[in-house]
Amino acid sequence: MIKSLKNHPFAVEAFFDSSIVLTFAVPKKQLENLIPECLELDTYNNEWAFLAMAMVQTKNLRPKGFPKILGNDFFLIGYRIFVKYLDKRGKRLRGLYIIKSETDKMSMALTGNIFTHYNYTHTDISKKKNEQLTEIISKKSNINITLDDTENLAQLPKDSPFPDWKTARKYAGPLPFTFTYNAQSKEVLIIEGVRKNWKPKPISVLNHQIGHLDTLQLKDAVLANAFIIENIPYYWKKGRIESWK
């Protein structure tokens, strides 16, 4: 019973004031051992795989249909790998595999680990905005990021494998599905997200220090794109489980 609570037993809704996503391109062999056997990497040119850091200012997170006053407000940082999954219907789903989540609210870390497999930890997070510049800092997590969200001045990172923003937007995230895998039971948990007003805007990353990426010791990883999305109603459907092989 307790284990089943982690399988998204009910639909959840929230409002994203903003979602800032930095996506890093990594030679695909370096990410293969970070995903379970049921998933495959979502690659570009069969060379690059992608790991994203999403920073989301979240409001009113609650079971779908519950009043907003019962919702949870918090800042979320999630580390996700872009993947694909071939389901029982023979349909190939694009989605994300979450390897770590951080939040500035202890209650969210506790409940998040009860109802998800997303590995929440509590950390300090501060976000400061000065004219067009945004700074996100965490001393505990060794994060220091400075962004310029002046859209008409945004340039693709100099080492990005993408030729243009149109191509880069395909890897902006979040993708429609999130996957979790139980290796013992050979079961895949599929969570589908539903969003509105999804209009990613390119932003420039002036500097980035990200402690968790350092711990992964990825070689030749490069910043591939960065986007901001604002004012997004969002909800996740109840998780569904299917057997794999």
N, C-alpha and C positions, 0 to 999 in steps of 0.2 A: 504493500500500500504506500509506504513512504517513498520507495523508489519510483513508483508510478507518478508521484506528484511532480517529478522532474521532467515529465514528458509533455509539458504544456497542456494540462488537462482541460483548459478552458480558453476561449478567445480573450485577447487583451487589446486594449486601445490606449492611445496616447496622442500628444501633440508635440511635434518637434519645433521649437523656436528656431533652431538652426542645426544643421548637420554639416560638419566640415570633414572631408575625407581626403586623406593623403594616400595615394596608391604607389607602391614600390614594385618595380619590375625586377625579378630575380631569375637567374638561369634555372630552368625548370627542375633540374636534378636536385637542386638544393632544397626544394619544398616537398619533394615526393615523400620523404619520410615523416612529414608533419601531418599528413592526411591519412584517413583510414582506407582500408583496401577497397571499400565499396565506391569510393569517389575517384575521379580523375581531375587533374588540373585543367583549368580553363586557360589555355595558352594563346599567345599571339605569335603568329609565324612559326608555330611549333618550337619556339625557342625560349620565350619569356613566360614565366608564370607570375602571379601577382598576389601581393600581400597588402592589405589596406589597413590603415589606422583611421577609425571613425571617431569623431568627437562630437557628441550630440547633447544639446541642451534640451532636456525632456521635461514636459509638464503633464500632470494629470494621468500618469500611468495607472491603470486599474483594469479589473475584469470588464470586458465589453458589456455595456449597458448599465454599469454602475454609475452613480452620480460623480461629477468631477471632484466634489469636496472630499471624496474618499481616495483620490488619486495621489500619486507620489511624484514630487518634483526633484530632479537630480541631474547631475552632469555625468555622462557616460563616455568612457573611452573603450572601444572594442577593437581587437586585432583579429582580422578575418582573412582567410585565403579564398581566392576565387576558384570555384570548382564546378564540375558537372556530375550529374547522376542519372543513370539510365533506370527508370522506374519499371514496375511490373507491366505497365501498359506499353512499354517500348518507347516511351517519350523521354527525350534527353532534357533534363532540367538544369538551367543555369542557377547557381546559387553561391552560398558562402558557408565555409566551415570555420567556426569561431574557436580560436586557440586561447584567448584570454580576454577578460573584461575587467575594467576598473571603474569605480564610482566614488564620488565625494560624499556619499551618504551611507552610513553604516547600515541603516535599516534596509536599504536597497541591496547591499551586498548580501545580507542575511537572507532576505526573501528571494533574491535572484538565485541563490544557491539551493534553495528549497524547490523552486519551480522550474529551473532550467539546468542545463549541463554546461553553462557558459563560463565557469571558473571565475566568479567575481572575487575581487579583493577591494578593500577600502584604501583610498589614498587621498592626499590633498591635491586639489585642483583649483587654480585661479585663472580667470579669464578677464583680460583687460582690453578695452577698445579705445583707441585714440585716433579720431578722424577716420582715415581709411585703413589704419593698421590694427591688427588684432594679435594679442600675445596670450599664449596659453602656457602655463607653468605648473609643474609639480616637482617639489623638492624630493619627496619620497620616491617617486617613480622616475626621477631624472629626466624630466620632459621640459624642453624649452623650445617653443615654436613661435615664429613671428610670420604673420601673413599680411599681404596687401590685397584687399578684395576690390580694387579698382578694376572692373571687368574689362574695359576697353584697353587696358595696359597689360593685362595678363599674358604672359608668354609661357609656352610649354617649357618645362625644365630642360636644360641644355643637353642632358644625357638621355632624355626620354626616347624610348624606341618608337613612339607614335609619330606619324608624319604631320598630324594636325589635331586640333581640338575635337573635331567630329569623330575621329577614330578613338581618341582618348576617352570620350564620353561613354563608350560602350563598356568601359571598365571604371565607371564612376561609383557604382554601388549606391545603396544596397540593392542586390539583385532580388528577384521575386521569392527565392526560397533559401532557407537555412537548414543545414543537415547536421544530425548527430548520429553516431553509430555505436551500437552495443556489440562489441566483438565476441562476447560469450554467447549471446543468443542469436547473433547474426541478423540483427534487426536495425533498420534505418528509421530514424524519426525525422519526419519532414514537416517543417513549419512554413506556411505560406504567408507572406506579408502583402497587405493591400494598402496602397498609398494614393493620395491626391495631390495636385498642385506640385508635381515633381519637375522642377526646372533647374537643373544643375548650372551653376554659374562658375566659370573658370576663375581661379585666384592664383596669385603668385606667392610662392614660399620663399621668404627672405632668409630664413635659417631654420634648421630643425635638428634637435637633439632628442632622441627617443630611446630611453633606457632599455625597454623590452626588446627592441630590435637589436640592440647591441648584444643582449644575452643570447640571441639566436645565432650569432656569429655567422651571418650570411655573407658570402663573398660576392663581390661584383653586383650588389643590389644598388639600383639607382631610382631616384624619384621619377615617376612616370607621369603623374598628373596630380592636380589638386582642384577640388570643387567645393563650393558651398551651396547648400539648398536651405531655403528658409520657409517657415510657416507651412508645415506639412501635417495634415491630419493623417494618422497612420493606425492600422490595427493588424494584429496577427491572428490568423485562424487557429482553432484548436489543432494541436499536433496530431498527425496520423502516422501510424507505424506500419511498415511492411517488411516482410522477411527478404533477406538478400541471399540468393542462391540456395 
